[in-house]
Amino acid sequence: MMSDELFRKFALEKSLFLMKQIALWLRIIRPQTLFASLCPVLVGLMVAHTLIPQSSSSMKLTALLTALCALALQILSNLINDYYDFKRGTDKQGRVGFKRALAEGLVNEKEILLACLVTLAICLILGAILCYIGGWVIVAIGVTALLFAWLYTATPYSLSYLGIADIFVFLYYGVIATWGTVWLQFRSAGQPLDLSILTPIYAGAVCGLISMCVLVINNIRDVDDDRLVGKRTIPVRVGKKWALVLLGVIVALMPLFAWLAFGRSWAVGIIIPAIVLYLNVLRAKGAQYNLCLLQAGIVNLVYVILVWLSI
């Protein structure tokens, strides 16, 4: 009887430990950021559906692999960012932004590096399959995407520290992700993609602009800390006031690209949640920016729903 009770106690402790580890690693991969990589893929799949009405099993499998690879690349980028921001002293205990497990001492550097290698292996496996399907175009996108994930934080001249990461975020979390998804769907269907069709580019641009909003909001929140460690983001370079002006321009461009992609449709309604987000950012202070970042992820998801209603 006693042994059964000890066994149940042991099993409960192991279960609680496992649940805590799962919760910890979910926090580390930053699930609130994953909309940035998933949404342009979903938009690309919907655009492809309008251009190739009849779907096949190979197209569905390719769609799944594309989404998984995009998520894996996002997680890899997050892990690399956490590791090198910690090494540079950008992330530390008590930061205003979302807490980083490495900076808080909840995991060590070896564990993060191992997670990076495991995620990289997943990216390479999924990427190899997609490269086989999509040919040299997807090889180019995949190689440059991995390079971008590395250059974002990991080098002495990292994109995020030079204040030019916004351009790459617009491309890889918007235009390239959506266009590449459409390209893969056409290849899976055995059909050529007419390069004069600009809908995937315009549609993806909206996702890219939303992701730029995320980056600008994040950098406005961290402007003081970034200035101290020499991280020359746009808010550090031009000041908070002009960064907010830039954010307003980004918001204004969203309905324009939505109109170019889908005409007068539900998609143009993205301006409404985008303006709400912008007004919240104007009022935000300190940790309130974290809520704005979550709202930006929701804006991306709202755009996906609006595109679905538009096609």
C-alpha positions as a Python dict, from the first residue, in 0.01 Angstrom:
ca = {
    (1, 'M'): (0, 0, 0),
    (2, 'M'): (282, 234, 91),
    (3, 'S'): (468, 153, -231),
    (4, 'D'): (158, 244, -436),
    (5, 'E'): (133, 575, -256),
    (6, 'L'): (503, 648, -315),
    (7, 'F'): (464, 556, -681),
    (8, 'R'): (167, 793, -722),
    (9, 'K'): (361, 1069, -548),
    (10, 'F'): (660, 1009, -775),
    (11, 'A'): (440, 1003, -1086),
    (12, 'L'): (271, 1328, -980),
    (13, 'E'): (606, 1500, -922),
    (14, 'K'): (733, 1385, -1263),
    (15, 'S'): (415, 1505, -1430),
    (16, 'L'): (437, 1846, -1263),
    (17, 'F'): (804, 1875, -1362),
    (18, 'L'): (723, 1784, -1722),
    (19, 'M'): (438, 2036, -1735),
    (20, 'K'): (666, 2308, -1598),
    (21, 'Q'): (931, 2227, -1860),
    (22, 'I'): (676, 2236, -2140),
    (23, 'A'): (544, 2571, -2014),
    (24, 'L'): (899, 2704, -1988),
    (25, 'W'): (995, 2607, -2344),
    (26, 'L'): (667, 2739, -2480),
    (27, 'R'): (760, 3069, -2320),
    (28, 'I'): (1110, 3051, -2468),
    (29, 'I'): (990, 2998, -2826),
    (30, 'R'): (757, 3300, -2785),
    (31, 'P'): (426, 3168, -2924),
    (32, 'Q'): (292, 3526, -2941),
    (33, 'T'): (542, 3593, -3223),
    (34, 'L'): (451, 3294, -3439),
    (35, 'F'): (166, 3475, -3616),
    (36, 'A'): (436, 3678, -3793),
    (37, 'S'): (560, 3370, -3981),
    (38, 'L'): (235, 3174, -4010),
    (39, 'C'): (1, 3448, -4136),
    (40, 'P'): (186, 3530, -4463),
    (41, 'V'): (190, 3158, -4541),
    (42, 'L'): (-186, 3132, -4480),
    (43, 'V'): (-244, 3436, -4701),
    (44, 'G'): (-27, 3278, -4970),
    (45, 'L'): (-226, 2956, -4954),
    (46, 'M'): (-553, 3144, -4997),
    (47, 'V'): (-417, 3346, -5290),
    (48, 'A'): (-292, 3025, -5451),
    (49, 'H'): (-637, 2871, -5406),
    (50, 'T'): (-791, 3152, -5611),
    (51, 'L'): (-536, 3094, -5888),
    (52, 'I'): (-550, 2711, -5873),
    (53, 'P'): (-911, 2626, -5779),
    (54, 'Q'): (-861, 2248, -5777),
    (55, 'S'): (-646, 2134, -5486),
    (56, 'S'): (-454, 1805, -5479),
    (57, 'S'): (-314, 1591, -5199),
    (58, 'S'): (40, 1697, -5292),
    (59, 'M'): (-58, 2064, -5264),
    (60, 'K'): (-209, 2003, -4920),
    (61, 'L'): (106, 1823, -4803),
    (62, 'T'): (323, 2103, -4940),
    (63, 'A'): (102, 2358, -4760),
    (64, 'L'): (152, 2176, -4429),
    (65, 'L'): (529, 2151, -4478),
    (66, 'T'): (549, 2519, -4572),
    (67, 'A'): (366, 2625, -4256),
    (68, 'L'): (578, 2400, -4034),
    (69, 'C'): (902, 2523, -4191),
    (70, 'A'): (797, 2887, -4148),
    (71, 'L'): (720, 2824, -3780),
    (72, 'A'): (1051, 2642, -3730),
    (73, 'L'): (1243, 2932, -3886),
    (74, 'Q'): (1062, 3177, -3659),
    (75, 'I'): (1145, 2971, -3349),
    (76, 'L'): (1508, 2940, -3459),
    (77, 'S'): (1529, 3316, -3507),
    (78, 'N'): (1381, 3371, -3160),
    (79, 'L'): (1630, 3133, -2998),
    (80, 'I'): (1929, 3289, -3174),
    (81, 'N'): (1802, 3634, -3078),
    (82, 'D'): (1765, 3535, -2712),
    (83, 'Y'): (2112, 3380, -2697),
    (84, 'Y'): (2304, 3668, -2853),
    (85, 'D'): (2105, 3946, -2686),
    (86, 'F'): (2190, 3776, -2356),
    (87, 'K'): (2559, 3752, -2450),
    (88, 'R'): (2565, 4120, -2547),
    (89, 'G'): (2386, 4223, -2226),
    (90, 'T'): (2081, 4358, -2409),
    (91, 'D'): (1852, 4112, -2227),
    (92, 'K'): (1884, 4117, -1850),
    (93, 'Q'): (1678, 4057, -1539),
    (94, 'G'): (1398, 4303, -1478),
    (95, 'R'): (1360, 4414, -1843),
    (96, 'V'): (1040, 4599, -1936),
    (97, 'G'): (966, 4362, -2222),
    (98, 'F'): (864, 3998, -2203),
    (99, 'K'): (1095, 3812, -1965),
    (100, 'R'): (1369, 3605, -2127),
    (101, 'A'): (1432, 3266, -1966),
    (102, 'L'): (1806, 3278, -2029),
    (103, 'A'): (1843, 3624, -1877),
    (104, 'E'): (1627, 3518, -1580),
    (105, 'G'): (1848, 3211, -1519),
    (106, 'L'): (1571, 2959, -1590),
    (107, 'V'): (1784, 2787, -1855),
    (108, 'N'): (2153, 2795, -1931),
    (109, 'E'): (2344, 2876, -2249),
    (110, 'K'): (2408, 2511, -2337),
    (111, 'E'): (2036, 2435, -2328),
    (112, 'I'): (1956, 2726, -2560),
    (113, 'L'): (2234, 2627, -2799),
    (114, 'L'): (2106, 2267, -2804),
    (115, 'A'): (1757, 2397, -2878),
    (116, 'C'): (1904, 2604, -3162),
    (117, 'L'): (2071, 2296, -3313),
    (118, 'V'): (1757, 2083, -3285),
    (119, 'T'): (1544, 2356, -3443),
    (120, 'L'): (1804, 2411, -3715),
    (121, 'A'): (1796, 2038, -3796),
    (122, 'I'): (1416, 2054, -3828),
    (123, 'C'): (1445, 2360, -4056),
    (124, 'L'): (1699, 2184, -4276),
    (125, 'I'): (1490, 1867, -4309),
    (126, 'L'): (1170, 2053, -4391),
    (127, 'G'): (1359, 2298, -4610),
    (128, 'A'): (1524, 2019, -4810),
    (129, 'I'): (1184, 1871, -4893),
    (130, 'L'): (1049, 2212, -4996),
    (131, 'C'): (1361, 2280, -5205),
    (132, 'Y'): (1302, 1951, -5388),
    (133, 'I'): (947, 2064, -5461),
    (134, 'G'): (1019, 2429, -5538),
    (135, 'G'): (1359, 2413, -5704),
    (136, 'W'): (1628, 2679, -5704),
    (137, 'V'): (1385, 2959, -5610),
    (138, 'I'): (1307, 2795, -5275),
    (139, 'V'): (1676, 2711, -5226),
    (140, 'A'): (1753, 3083, -5256),
    (141, 'I'): (1469, 3180, -5021),
    (142, 'G'): (1566, 2913, -4767),
    (143, 'V'): (1937, 2994, -4762),
    (144, 'T'): (1878, 3369, -4730),
    (145, 'A'): (1611, 3312, -4462),
    (146, 'L'): (1858, 3114, -4251),
    (147, 'L'): (2122, 3380, -4313),
    (148, 'F'): (1876, 3650, -4205),
    (149, 'A'): (1794, 3457, -3886),
    (150, 'W'): (2167, 3444, -3808),
    (151, 'L'): (2253, 3801, -3910),
    (152, 'Y'): (1961, 3948, -3717),
    (153, 'T'): (2152, 3936, -3388),
    (154, 'A'): (2450, 3703, -3401),
    (155, 'T'): (2729, 3912, -3560),
    (156, 'P'): (2913, 4234, -3462),
    (157, 'Y'): (2720, 4405, -3743),
    (158, 'S'): (2381, 4250, -3673),
    (159, 'L'): (2081, 4383, -3864),
    (160, 'S'): (1889, 4458, -3545),
    (161, 'Y'): (2182, 4661, -3407),
    (162, 'L'): (2225, 4860, -3729),
    (163, 'G'): (1861, 4964, -3748),
    (164, 'I'): (1796, 4803, -4087),
    (165, 'A'): (1619, 4487, -3972),
    (166, 'D'): (1281, 4647, -4056),
    (167, 'I'): (1348, 4605, -4430),
    (168, 'F'): (1422, 4235, -4394),
    (169, 'V'): (1122, 4182, -4166),
    (170, 'F'): (898, 4338, -4434),
    (171, 'L'): (1041, 4103, -4697),
    (172, 'Y'): (1074, 3772, -4512),
    (173, 'Y'): (765, 3802, -4294),
    (174, 'G'): (561, 3943, -4578),
    (175, 'V'): (634, 3958, -4949),
    (176, 'I'): (879, 3669, -4978),
    (177, 'A'): (686, 3438, -4745),
    (178, 'T'): (357, 3485, -4930),
    (179, 'W'): (503, 3479, -5281),
    (180, 'G'): (717, 3174, -5196),
    (181, 'T'): (411, 2990, -5064),
    (182, 'V'): (223, 3059, -5389),
    (183, 'W'): (527, 2943, -5590),
    (184, 'L'): (537, 2615, -5397),
    (185, 'Q'): (165, 2556, -5454),
    (186, 'F'): (205, 2604, -5829),
    (187, 'R'): (504, 2368, -5837),
    (188, 'S'): (306, 2108, -5641),
    (189, 'A'): (23, 2143, -5894),
    (190, 'G'): (269, 2101, -6181),
    (191, 'Q'): (182, 2443, -6321),
    (192, 'P'): (401, 2746, -6402),
    (193, 'L'): (346, 3061, -6198),
    (194, 'D'): (289, 3370, -6412),
    (195, 'L'): (543, 3615, -6269),
    (196, 'S'): (334, 3909, -6388),
    (197, 'I'): (71, 3823, -6125),
    (198, 'L'): (139, 4069, -5844),
    (199, 'T'): (-140, 3968, -5604),
    (200, 'P'): (92, 3753, -5383),
    (201, 'I'): (336, 4044, -5351),
    (202, 'Y'): (70, 4300, -5258),
    (203, 'A'): (-112, 4059, -5025),
    (204, 'G'): (211, 3961, -4853),
    (205, 'A'): (316, 4323, -4817),
    (206, 'V'): (33, 4379, -4567),
    (207, 'C'): (168, 4097, -4347),
    (208, 'G'): (514, 4247, -4380),
    (209, 'L'): (388, 4588, -4271),
    (210, 'I'): (217, 4435, -3967),
    (211, 'S'): (542, 4262, -3871),
    (212, 'M'): (723, 4592, -3914),
    (213, 'C'): (473, 4737, -3664),
    (214, 'V'): (573, 4466, -3418),
    (215, 'L'): (941, 4552, -3456),
    (216, 'V'): (888, 4929, -3429),
    (217, 'I'): (669, 4891, -3118),
    (218, 'N'): (926, 4659, -2962),
    (219, 'N'): (1207, 4905, -3035),
    (220, 'I'): (1010, 5205, -2905),
    (221, 'R'): (956, 5018, -2578),
    (222, 'D'): (1326, 4929, -2549),
    (223, 'V'): (1471, 5256, -2681),
    (224, 'D'): (1648, 5356, -2358),
    (225, 'D'): (1803, 5014, -2295),
    (226, 'D'): (1902, 4979, -2662),
    (227, 'R'): (2074, 5317, -2659),
    (228, 'L'): (2285, 5210, -2359),
    (229, 'V'): (2413, 4892, -2531),
    (230, 'G'): (2472, 5056, -2870),
    (231, 'K'): (2176, 4896, -3046),
    (232, 'R'): (2100, 5157, -3311),
    (233, 'T'): (1738, 5077, -3392),
    (234, 'I'): (1521, 5331, -3577),
    (235, 'P'): (1379, 5480, -3251),
    (236, 'V'): (1737, 5518, -3122),
    (237, 'R'): (1846, 5687, -3446),
    (238, 'V'): (1552, 5924, -3500),
    (239, 'G'): (1386, 5941, -3158),
    (240, 'K'): (1054, 5816, -3028),
    (241, 'K'): (848, 6096, -3190),
    (242, 'W'): (961, 6020, -3545),
    (243, 'A'): (941, 5646, -3482),
    (244, 'L'): (572, 5698, -3401),
    (245, 'V'): (535, 5894, -3727),
    (246, 'L'): (694, 5602, -3913),
    (247, 'L'): (451, 5367, -3741),
    (248, 'G'): (164, 5584, -3864),
    (249, 'V'): (294, 5565, -4222),
    (250, 'I'): (319, 5186, -4197),
    (251, 'V'): (-42, 5167, -4076),
    (252, 'A'): (-158, 5396, -4360),
    (253, 'L'): (6, 5173, -4621),
    (254, 'M'): (-178, 4858, -4508),
    (255, 'P'): (-517, 4931, -4672),
    (256, 'L'): (-340, 5054, -4988),
    (257, 'F'): (-163, 4721, -5042),
    (258, 'A'): (-478, 4531, -4942),
    (259, 'W'): (-669, 4724, -5211),
    (260, 'L'): (-397, 4656, -5469),
    (261, 'A'): (-421, 4284, -5388),
    (262, 'F'): (-796, 4234, -5357),
    (263, 'G'): (-965, 4554, -5476),
    (264, 'R'): (-1263, 4687, -5285),
    (265, 'S'): (-1303, 4401, -5041),
    (266, 'W'): (-1308, 4304, -4676),
    (267, 'A'): (-927, 4305, -4677),
    (268, 'V'): (-917, 4685, -4693),
    (269, 'G'): (-1088, 4680, -4352),
    (270, 'I'): (-747, 4600, -4200),
    (271, 'I'): (-719, 4976, -4147),
    (272, 'I'): (-966, 4960, -3856),
    (273, 'P'): (-773, 4723, -3621),
    (274, 'A'): (-448, 4883, -3739),
    (275, 'I'): (-566, 5231, -3633),
    (276, 'V'): (-686, 5093, -3298),
    (277, 'L'): (-339, 4943, -3249),
    (278, 'Y'): (-173, 5272, -3343),
    (279, 'L'): (-384, 5472, -3099),
    (280, 'N'): (-300, 5224, -2822),
    (281, 'V'): (71, 5261, -2899),
    (282, 'L'): (44, 5640, -2878),
    (283, 'R'): (-100, 5606, -2525),
    (284, 'A'): (127, 5323, -2410),
    (285, 'K'): (402, 5352, -2151),
    (286, 'G'): (649, 5098, -2015),
    (287, 'A'): (510, 4745, -1991),
    (288, 'Q'): (190, 4856, -2171),
    (289, 'Y'): (381, 4815, -2497),
    (290, 'N'): (378, 4438, -2436),
    (291, 'L'): (0, 4440, -2473),
    (292, 'C'): (37, 4638, -2796),
    (293, 'L'): (271, 4369, -2928),
    (294, 'L'): (10, 4104, -2857),
    (295, 'Q'): (-249, 4322, -3030),
    (296, 'A'): (-24, 4347, -3337),
    (297, 'G'): (-23, 3966, -3358),
    (298, 'I'): (-403, 3975, -3346),
    (299, 'V'): (-406, 4233, -3627),
    (300, 'N'): (-213, 3985, -3841),
    (301, 'L'): (-467, 3715, -3766),
    (302, 'V'): (-756, 3955, -3841),
    (303, 'Y'): (-597, 4024, -4180),
    (304, 'V'): (-594, 3652, -4258),
    (305, 'I'): (-967, 3635, -4177),
    (306, 'L'): (-1036, 3943, -4393),
    (307, 'V'): (-849, 3788, -4685),
    (308, 'W'): (-1052, 3471, -4643),
    (309, 'L'): (-1369, 3680, -4661),
    (310, 'S'): (-1237, 3861, -4970),
    (311, 'I'): (-1164, 3562, -5193),
}
